[in-house]
Amino acid sequence: MRSIDRKLLRDLWHMRGQGVAIALVVACGIAIFIAMLSAYQSLAASQIDYYQQYRFAQVFAQLKRAPETLVEQIQSIPGVAQVQPRVVVDVTLDVPGQQEPAIGRLVSVPEQQTPMLNDVFIRQGRYLEPERAEEVLVSEAFATANHLKLNDRVGAIINGRWQQLNIVGIALSPEYVYEIQGGDVVPDNQRFGVFWMGRKALGTAFDMDGAFNDLTLTLTPQTNPKDVIFRLDQLLQPYGGFGAYDRADQISNKFVTDEIIQLKYHALIIPGIFLGIAAFLLHILLSRLIGTQRDQIAILKAFGYSNGDVGLHFLKLVLVIVFLGSVIGVAAGLWMGSGMLHIYTNYYHFPTLTYQVSPALILGTIAISGSAAIVGAFSAVQNAVSLPPAEAMRPEPPAHFRRTLMERLGLQVFLSPVGRIILRNLERKPIQAILSIVGISLAIAMLIVGRYSQDSIAYLIDVQFRLMQREDVTLIFNQPRSAGVRYDVAHLPGVLYAEPFRSVAVRLRHEQYSRQLGILGLESEGQLHRLIDRNLQVVDLPPEGVLLTSKLGELLHLRPGDSLTVEVLEGDYPEGELRSNRPTRSVIVAGLVDDLVGLSAYMERSALNRLMHEGATISGAYLAVDSSQIDPLYALLKRTPAIASVALRQTTIDRFQSTIADTRRVMDVIQVVFACIIAFGVVYNAARIALSERGRELATLRIIGFSRVQIAVVLLGEQAVLTIAAIPVGFLVGYGLVVMLSILYSTELYRLPPIVTQSTYAFALIVVTIAAIVSGLIVRRHLDHLDLIAVLKTRE
């Protein structure tokens, strides 16, 4: 072994504590990168494979009723490859052992099992047998949540008649990877499920023999979905079409795809920050190490080692630390990635969800971390090789001593000699002090980022589901009804107050931008469902015009005062006849509101009725309910054919917390743990490097009469000042990162606001304080065992 390599081993042993601390920081970045990116790749690959194997449709459409003879015209649309007409109906269920009413979506499938669009994968049991009208397949999520097994029976109201459904199979479909009811944000698998029923049985039950009310299409390659959707809407308009949409807007696919994209962003941004901090630490470490080894570098070069040999020596030091961090990080990343994917199986239902890690990902991650470390150490290594031997043999020139700012202001009388030493050293090495402050502030920022999701989700739940949506129960009728129904609803068992609403399916257009959703008409002085602004003040509904959520206004490029085109998509049957031409209106955008969930448009209910040229029609009601009377209410709603669906606010809150919040909580815990490691690594390294640099000075102070406590105060006091100075900077940097992440988390489905609570700031402060105290105790131990004679030997 060459002498320079033995020196490398001695250096590594001497700085083992600092090296391990930096290696752990590197490991954190690598672990998060591999865990999140491997989970992302596994989810994305499973999604693509499932969609292809089970023929997930590319265009979807719902309508009132159309004859199957229309299918030939649809098939002739240029670019259409395959057409699948279906009957799809939501019904009220009575699930054994469940008090609350549930909603079942009945989807027709062929009597004989044949390949079809949105094909079913049967996990347990068998396919339907012809001529057995009561047989159904049930979605796995619903069956699991309600403990349903093969041959169990579920009661359902089918076209006003009570019927028992016999479960013969438990299945999955690419259409319901994320099994959620339209209009909801989170799945409620206990109260919403999908049932596949024979085409003949379902068609007969709902008078759909030879007709359909749902349509799915696949397209030929290179076909523009917008062209097909335009032609399809024209064909379906006379039959009550609600507006076709492509796969990107299909609710299950939209949720899964958004989650995959956010996971990818998270996998690229957060680990990048970790690795950046590691590179920064390595730069500081090597810069200061080289400063203390000037004489050793000179001797190496005097004995014939080239600049390349010296530079490679220090790069080896970096690479050994990175290698140690890589080994730990890869192992931890693989373990965490597998665990994260297991969590996703609770919410996303694939036939198989296999954890996939490519060697390229592992090697690429190690290469990225090594490159980041080398870049961080490059300038320090360059300084090492550029020192001529003669110059390096000399000690560093002493600092230029002059009176500090406090001394010029005459404030030195308030400081002890130890305090003056601390301030003089900080003022005379401003770059070094600034770099230390930056390192500690980044550690504080990562602690804040680690708790951001939980803060913002708690805020979202509080604002959206407690300040805005204050109803206990939401009823949606199976079709719009006259306003007089509100009095019938108000007299249901346990109902304390009923607040009607009108919902109209529309397509909103502005210039070339459009979105398909529903306008919600609310009571002008409603108490159960309110709108609020970003200052949490209640927003009054304007007598005319429409209010849009800020996200919807952004997507449509609208501002208050702009004109918005409203194409009504709701089918109408006056006296049993279908209206052939639906109205198109123009309304003024009266303002924007800050909903955090979904995309919404709001109007005052009577204004929406006027826009529709209809009477006082309502689509449902929000209810405040006496909790002691909730069971009789549920029992009645289960057997009321006029009720299409029932939503419970507390259930929505619980499901939101157990899906989105719990998923992010796992990632947040990982980030917080790793951020704590970073905080300790940064503070500890700063203290140890300061000890290495100032060992001679501190030994001198001991010789001239300073006590061990005093020299400890000199060294650790500097670190305390730097840590205190870094706290506000870290708070600002952390909040800046939170704002950046809030922009990335702003989707059409939900928005996480840039909220950082006082408890998060306090948590970051406590962690950094503990890291500083523990680091100080370790450094104090080294100070107590300082070899004064060895340290005071001159370098000449």
Secondary structure, DSSP 8 states (H G I E B T S, - for coil): --HHHHHHHHHHHHTHHHHHHHHHHHHHHHHHHHHHHHHHHHHHHHHHHHHHHTT--SEEEEEEEEETTHHHHHHTSTTEEEEEEE-EEEEEEE-TT--S-EEEEEEEE-SS----TT--EEEEE----TT-TTEEEEEHHHHHHTT--TT-EEEEEETTEEEEEEEEEEEE-GGGSS---TT-SS--TTTEEEEEEEHHHHHHHTT-TTEEEEEEEEE-TT--HHHHHHHHHHHHGGGT----EEGGG-HHHHHHHHHHHHHHHHHHHHHHHHHHHHHHHHHHHHHHHHHHTHHHHHHHHHTT--HHHHHHHHHHHHHHHHHHHHHHHHHHHHHHHHHHHHHHTTTS--S-------HHHHHHHHHHHHHHHHHHHHHHHHHHHH--HHHHHS----------HHHHTT-GGGS-HHHHHHHHHHHH-HHHHHHHHHHHHHHHHHHHHHTHHHHHHHHHHHIIIIIIB--SEEEEEEEEEETTHHHHHHTSTTEEEEEEEEEEEEEEEETTEEEEEEEEEE-TT-SSB--B-TTS-B----SSSEEEEHHHHHHHT--TT-EEEEEE-----GGG---SS--EEEEEEEEEE--SBS--EEEEHHHHHHHTT-SSEEEEEEEEE-GGGHHHHHHHHHT-TTEEEEEEHHHHHHHHIIIIIHHHHHHHHHHHHHHHHHHHHHHHHHHHHHHHHHHHHHHHHHHTT--HHHHHHHHHHHHHHHHHHHHHHHHHHHHHHHHHHHHHT--SSB-------HHHHHHHHHHHHHHHHHHHHHHHHHHHT--HHHHHS---
